[in-house]
Every structure is written in C-alpha cells, then in structure tokens.
Amino acid sequence: MWCSHRTFNLTGCYVSGWQSASSNWIEDIVANQKDEFPMISEMYKGTFNIRLIDPVEYVPADIPLMRAKKNRSCISKIAKIITINGSPIEAFIYNGGWASDTIELISTINISQSLGLSLEDTVTIEVQEAAMST
C-alpha cells in the first residue's frame, strides 16, 4: 500500500552482474519469491545492476528485515522505481547479495535494451519509497 511516501533520485552507472540471477531464474528467483511477490513470473529473466555514485549507498529499509527473517534474496515491498533517465518505467529493487553500493532492479522488460543503455552508462533512477508500517 502506497499511502505515505517520498520520492528521490539515485545516480549510478550500469554494471554487469554475476549472471547468477538469469542462470537460476526459475529454480531460485521465481521459486523463492512467488509467495511474497506474485508478479515475479512476469519479470524479465535477469537483473539490471547499478553501482551507485550519488548517494554512494542505498538499501530500502525493509530489505535487511526480510533478509534476516528469511536468510535469502528478497524484493523490496516499500520501494519501487518509477523512472530511469526520465523515462517512465516500473521496476522493483531485488536484493540478491550485492553490497549496499549496488542495487539490482527487476522489471517486466529488459531495461538496458528498452532504454538503449550500455555498460558503464550513467543512469538516474527515481525511487518512490513508502513509509514502513509498524
């Protein structure tokens, strides 16, 4: 539920991933996320990775709590991406184990192809983050 929220930008550069998300998509990602994130089966197979520049770190507040509870990868329920480089897009923050200076996005589309991005391109993402309920 997106009642109270804030919107802010993160800037970084598009980086290559470990290829583990795309190679284990069905067995690991979809199987582990489908109960809490039913849209997972509609997502493009793979993540779009951004090494942050400004700010240098960002982790949605719900990620550490979910990782501590489940001890596995998770998708933020409070933060979503609404634009990348000014283009409207819906993407979600997936935490598969990167350090807090890198975020992984999942979407129904191949983000890099759709936006014509190449590795090391600078990207600015607009994040909408809901207040966590207690």
C-alpha beads as a LAMMPS data file, in Angstrom:
LAMMPS data file: protein, C-alpha beads

134 atoms
133 bonds

1 atom types
1 bond types

-500.0 500.0 xlo xhi
-500.0 500.0 ylo yhi
-500.0 500.0 zlo zhi

Masses

1 110.0

Atoms # bond

1 1 1 0.000 0.000 0.000
2 1 1 1.469 3.337 -1.076
3 1 1 -0.048 5.781 1.460
4 1 1 2.712 7.979 2.784
5 1 1 5.766 8.033 0.547
6 1 1 8.755 10.040 -0.541
7 1 1 10.295 10.291 -3.985
8 1 1 14.008 10.786 -4.588
9 1 1 16.726 10.177 -7.179
10 1 1 19.700 7.841 -7.164
11 1 1 22.504 8.177 -9.704
12 1 1 24.922 5.466 -10.663
13 1 1 26.421 3.552 -13.507
14 1 1 25.090 0.448 -15.216
15 1 1 27.312 -2.529 -14.401
16 1 1 27.416 -6.168 -15.360
17 1 1 26.137 -8.716 -12.882
18 1 1 27.297 -12.144 -11.811
19 1 1 24.877 -13.834 -14.243
20 1 1 23.552 -15.909 -11.346
21 1 1 20.099 -14.292 -11.421
22 1 1 19.471 -15.123 -15.082
23 1 1 21.013 -18.593 -14.895
24 1 1 18.979 -19.575 -11.823
25 1 1 15.842 -17.584 -12.615
26 1 1 13.206 -20.338 -12.409
27 1 1 14.877 -22.622 -9.862
28 1 1 15.947 -19.914 -7.433
29 1 1 14.447 -16.494 -8.039
30 1 1 10.896 -17.389 -9.110
31 1 1 10.586 -20.331 -6.720
32 1 1 11.764 -18.297 -3.715
33 1 1 9.833 -15.106 -4.468
34 1 1 6.459 -16.222 -5.844
35 1 1 4.668 -16.350 -2.481
36 1 1 5.662 -12.837 -1.433
37 1 1 5.934 -11.273 -4.898
38 1 1 3.397 -12.961 -7.212
39 1 1 4.453 -10.752 -10.169
40 1 1 7.860 -12.474 -10.252
41 1 1 6.804 -14.845 -13.016
42 1 1 6.070 -11.812 -15.242
43 1 1 9.531 -10.299 -14.779
44 1 1 12.259 -10.340 -17.404
45 1 1 14.797 -13.087 -16.675
46 1 1 17.735 -11.206 -15.180
47 1 1 18.522 -8.038 -13.262
48 1 1 19.654 -4.532 -14.200
49 1 1 22.530 -3.562 -11.895
50 1 1 23.527 -0.063 -10.869
51 1 1 26.687 0.842 -8.949
52 1 1 25.675 3.945 -7.019
53 1 1 27.508 7.268 -7.255
54 1 1 25.080 9.672 -5.552
55 1 1 24.343 8.674 -2.906
56 1 1 27.008 6.002 -2.628
57 1 1 24.702 3.584 -0.766
58 1 1 21.008 2.803 -0.670
59 1 1 19.114 -0.114 0.833
60 1 1 15.342 0.061 1.267
61 1 1 14.539 -0.242 4.987
62 1 1 12.586 -3.480 4.528
63 1 1 15.444 -5.411 2.842
64 1 1 17.596 -6.068 5.950
65 1 1 14.497 -7.144 7.875
66 1 1 13.400 -9.585 5.161
67 1 1 16.933 -10.965 4.709
68 1 1 17.267 -11.527 8.467
69 1 1 13.913 -13.277 8.603
70 1 1 14.280 -15.473 5.506
71 1 1 18.083 -15.607 5.062
72 1 1 17.766 -15.348 1.280
73 1 1 17.292 -12.885 -1.547
74 1 1 14.243 -10.644 -1.455
75 1 1 12.355 -7.894 -3.276
76 1 1 11.560 -4.623 -1.543
77 1 1 7.879 -4.112 -0.820
78 1 1 8.285 -0.441 0.066
79 1 1 10.488 0.886 -2.766
80 1 1 9.867 0.869 -6.488
81 1 1 11.425 2.616 -9.463
82 1 1 9.166 4.953 -11.414
83 1 1 11.597 6.456 -13.947
84 1 1 15.043 5.727 -15.341
85 1 1 16.802 8.640 -17.057
86 1 1 13.447 10.415 -17.157
87 1 1 11.619 7.574 -18.956
88 1 1 8.613 6.140 -17.124
89 1 1 9.295 2.566 -16.091
90 1 1 8.122 0.232 -13.370
91 1 1 10.905 -1.720 -11.724
92 1 1 11.488 -3.260 -8.331
93 1 1 14.566 -3.481 -6.133
94 1 1 15.795 -7.044 -5.792
95 1 1 18.464 -7.844 -3.226
96 1 1 20.409 -10.907 -4.216
97 1 1 23.541 -10.229 -2.234
98 1 1 25.305 -7.174 -3.660
99 1 1 26.850 -4.704 -1.219
100 1 1 24.844 -1.555 -0.423
101 1 1 26.667 0.422 -3.146
102 1 1 24.958 -1.615 -5.889
103 1 1 21.275 -2.181 -6.496
104 1 1 19.611 -4.766 -8.700
105 1 1 16.379 -3.983 -10.486
106 1 1 13.828 -6.359 -11.931
107 1 1 11.134 -5.379 -14.405
108 1 1 8.817 -6.916 -16.971
109 1 1 11.158 -5.620 -19.675
110 1 1 14.854 -5.832 -20.466
111 1 1 15.722 -2.396 -19.089
112 1 1 19.076 -1.936 -20.832
113 1 1 17.669 -2.848 -24.261
114 1 1 14.475 -0.828 -23.819
115 1 1 16.397 2.309 -22.862
116 1 1 19.375 1.740 -25.181
117 1 1 21.864 1.583 -22.309
118 1 1 25.377 0.160 -22.459
119 1 1 27.620 -0.974 -19.625
120 1 1 29.118 1.946 -17.690
121 1 1 26.401 4.389 -18.863
122 1 1 25.297 6.814 -16.167
123 1 1 21.714 6.324 -15.042
124 1 1 19.446 8.296 -12.753
125 1 1 16.562 6.430 -11.234
126 1 1 13.585 7.943 -9.490
127 1 1 12.563 5.908 -6.468
128 1 1 9.203 6.014 -4.745
129 1 1 9.521 4.689 -1.214
130 1 1 6.564 4.119 1.094
131 1 1 6.803 4.582 4.833
132 1 1 7.192 1.244 6.587
133 1 1 4.213 0.194 8.652
134 1 1 4.921 -0.879 12.190

Bonds

1 1 1 2
2 1 2 3
3 1 3 4
4 1 4 5
5 1 5 6
6 1 6 7
7 1 7 8
8 1 8 9
9 1 9 10
10 1 10 11
11 1 11 12
12 1 12 13
13 1 13 14
14 1 14 15
15 1 15 16
16 1 16 17
17 1 17 18
18 1 18 19
19 1 19 20
20 1 20 21
21 1 21 22
22 1 22 23
23 1 23 24
24 1 24 25
25 1 25 26
26 1 26 27
27 1 27 28
28 1 28 29
29 1 29 30
30 1 30 31
31 1 31 32
32 1 32 33
33 1 33 34
34 1 34 35
35 1 35 36
36 1 36 37
37 1 37 38
38 1 38 39
39 1 39 40
40 1 40 41
41 1 41 42
42 1 42 43
43 1 43 44
44 1 44 45
45 1 45 46
46 1 46 47
47 1 47 48
48 1 48 49
49 1 49 50
50 1 50 51
51 1 51 52
52 1 52 53
53 1 53 54
54 1 54 55
55 1 55 56
56 1 56 57
57 1 57 58
58 1 58 59
59 1 59 60
60 1 60 61
61 1 61 62
62 1 62 63
63 1 63 64
64 1 64 65
65 1 65 66
66 1 66 67
67 1 67 68
68 1 68 69
69 1 69 70
70 1 70 71
71 1 71 72
72 1 72 73
73 1 73 74
74 1 74 75
75 1 75 76
76 1 76 77
77 1 77 78
78 1 78 79
79 1 79 80
80 1 80 81
81 1 81 82
82 1 82 83
83 1 83 84
84 1 84 85
85 1 85 86
86 1 86 87
87 1 87 88
88 1 88 89
89 1 89 90
90 1 90 91
91 1 91 92
92 1 92 93
93 1 93 94
94 1 94 95
95 1 95 96
96 1 96 97
97 1 97 98
98 1 98 99
99 1 99 100
100 1 100 101
101 1 101 102
102 1 102 103
103 1 103 104
104 1 104 105
105 1 105 106
106 1 106 107
107 1 107 108
108 1 108 109
109 1 109 110
110 1 110 111
111 1 111 112
112 1 112 113
113 1 113 114
114 1 114 115
115 1 115 116
116 1 116 117
117 1 117 118
118 1 118 119
119 1 119 120
120 1 120 121
121 1 121 122
122 1 122 123
123 1 123 124
124 1 124 125
125 1 125 126
126 1 126 127
127 1 127 128
128 1 128 129
129 1 129 130
130 1 130 131
131 1 131 132
132 1 132 133
133 1 133 134
